[in-house]
């Protein structure tokens, strides 16, 4: 989740964005949906106009070059940690405590490297 707060997902490619853009008015014009459900779906559709957290995270991790975390490339390490996070948050089969602890130790270095490298260059004072 720490990495998620650092991400700025880019717009999706044209065809995917166009598809979502077609769904927005259909949802908005629906007479079958209660207003609260419609608003919830519209908010989700707006988010779908941007790349996924996984895509944005791998793109950011790639900026770390050939650094390794748990003997994995930065991109693979992000994907591994994001999978662990999903299992924890969404209640799928929970990973063993040891796996999470091992990832957390390496994730501290990973986030530190992101903050001191690629993200530091984007800071404007």
Secondary structure, 3 states (H helix, E strand, C coil): CCCHHHCCCCECCHHHHHHHHHHHHHHHHCCCCCHHHHHHHHHHHHHHCECCHHHHHHHHHHCCCCCEECCEEHHHHHHHHHHHHHHHHCCCCCCCHHHHHHHHHHHHHHHHHHHHCCCHHHCCC
